[in-house]
Amino acid sequence: MIRGFYTAASGSIANEARLATLMNNIANVQTTGYKQDRIANAGFYEMLLSRLSDSAVDPNTGEALGTLATGTGVGAPTIDFSQGALVDTGRPLDVALTGPGFLVVQTREGTRYTRFGSLRSDANGVLVQPDGNPVLGADGFIRVGQGTFRIDDQGNVFADDRPVGRLQLVEIAPEFVEKAGENYYQAKDATAVQPARQTAVNQGFLESSNVDVTRSTVDLMEIIRSYNATQEAVKLQDQVLGQAVNELGKLV
């Protein structure tokens, strides 16, 4: 009976974790370049049940009866790097990436990577993110000044038709990427960061979040129903345990 409590409670905890991930995705549905997290249920370890009380059974080895799952949990979140839709802004310093690549940004915490391509020129004419962090080029900072800008599909940057640098684009195997907050990513292994080969730059566009609102709504309803079911299971286990204590105790 106690095991039933653990199993039902583990289901509730798993649903809470899934709900937190889903709500974070929904909160970022309008975040440019955001990649949603996915989380799946994962089984806990299974216990081997053995029969030991029978005098005909070896008390040291027992007789295997099978396995019993001890509940459910959640696996580690994974990032869904599927391409988001491109939104035409017409702004010359907006860039959207198609393909698996990232822009490289210099932050106080070190080098970070992003798909957020709403760029601007700071007071010194340096190409930066809206938070002021410089976007790195192949040779360091890119100074664009305050003229007219053009960025081709390879990331070459032109100011007043004069080449001023090239966006540094990299690709990282998904298993080596983790979120670093503020729409930035970091590499778990620096050797996994490679020059981009399958990524193109689209000037005048931004990549929208890849969160599927319809799918998220369906998942939300499923999680709520599942959570309610596990709560009912906990109540049922409590009732059964209460009867065992109160009714069977009278027979002793």
Secondary structure, DSSP 4 states (H G I P E B T S, - for coil): -HHHHHHHHHHHHHHHHHHHHHHHHHHTTTSTT---EE--EEE-PEEEEEE--STTS-TTT-EEEEEEE--EEEPPPEE--PPPPEEE---TTBEEEESS-EEEEEETTEEEEE---B-EE-TTSBEE-TTSPBBEETTEE-B-TTS-EEE-TT-EEEETTEEEEEB-EEEE-GGGEEEEETTEEEESSGGGEEE-SS-EEEETEEEPP---HHHHHHHHHHHHHHHHHHHHHHHHHHHHHHHHHHTHHHH-
